[in-house]
Amino acid sequence: MPPTHPQLLRALQVTRSHPRAIVGYRLASHGAPHYNEPGGWLFGEKPLPPGHKRVKEDWENIWYVGMFGTMLAAAVLLYYKPDTSIQTWALKEAKQRMEARGEKYKYEPPSSSPSSPS
């Protein structure tokens, strides 16, 4: 057996006498988990008897208006957002510079084109 350090031997003796020293203590766990166990009802609401209508809570309409109103506003703002891409700026700048030099930036085919062979 290879020589061992005395502190290692002492640690082994402690772990043999106290097996929880390896695993450690769970001091803050307080037993079983505390959460609402699934009860089988969707959103915790029991089904209504036939002929009855579900009553909305006060906050539900406010939530729907806020959620979908915000989505609608975002869609409108994104649709009308100005084009600030570098490609659009570069195309506009190139057209301005070409016009300033007197060059044409649109392709125009020659007025007298040779007839194509048939």
N, C-alpha and C positions, 0 to 999 in steps of 0.2 A: 504494500500500500504506500502511495507517495506521501511525503511529509505534508502535513496540513498546518494551517495557522490556528493558534488557540482561539481567536475570536470566531473563526468559522465553525469550530467545534462547538463553541458556546451557542452560536446561532442555531445550529442543527439541534442541539439539546432543547432549546426554547421552543422551536417549532414542533418537536415531537411531543412535548408536554402540553402545548397550546396550539392545536391545529388551526384555530381562528386567526392566528398571527399571520399566516400566509394569505388568507383570503381578505382579512381586514373586517372591521366593523362597519355596519351601516347605521350610523348614529342618527341621520336625519331622515330616514325612510318612513318611519312611523307606520309600519305595517303595510296592509294591502293598498293598492292604488285607489285614489279617490277621484272617480269620474263617473259620469252617468252611463251605466251599462245600457247596451242597446235593448230596447223594449219591444221592437218589432213595428213601431208606428213611424210613418214618415214625418220627420221633423218633430217627433214626440206628440203629434196630435192624433187623437183617436178618431176613427171614421165617424161621420155624422149619421144619425138614423135617416132612413129614406124620407124625402120630402123636406129636409131642413137644408138651409143654405149657410155656408161658412161666413162668419162675420170677420171682416178685416180689422186688424189692430190699427191704432191711430197713426203709427209711424209708416205703415206700408205704402200709402199713397204718396207721401212725401218722398220716400225712397225711390219709388218708380219714377216720379217726375224728375227728381234730381239726377238719377242714374241715366235715364234715357234722354233727358234734356241735355245733359252734358255731352253725351255721345253725338246727339244731333248737332249741337253747337260746334263740336270738334270736327265733324264731317264737313260742315259748311265752311269753317275757317280753313281747313286743309284744301278744300276745293278752290277757294279764292285766294290762296296763298300766292304771293308774287314769285315769279320764277327768278331765283337768284343763283342759278347754276353758272359755273365758270364757262361752260360751253356756249350758253346763250350770250353771255357778255362778250366772249371772244368773237362769236359770229357777228354781232352788232358792231364791235370795234373794227373788225376786218372789213366789213362793208363800208363803214365810214372812211377808213383810210384809203380803200380802193377808189371810192367816189372822189375823194380829195385829189388823188393822183390822176383821175380821168379814166380809170380802167373800169371795164364792165365786170360786175360780179355775177351776172346771170349768164348762163350758157344760151347762146342763140345760134341755131344751126345756120349754115350758109344759105343764102336766098336761092342760089342756083345749084341744086344738088344734082350730080350725075344720075341718070336713070339706072335703076338696078337691072342687071341682066336677068332675062327670064328663061 
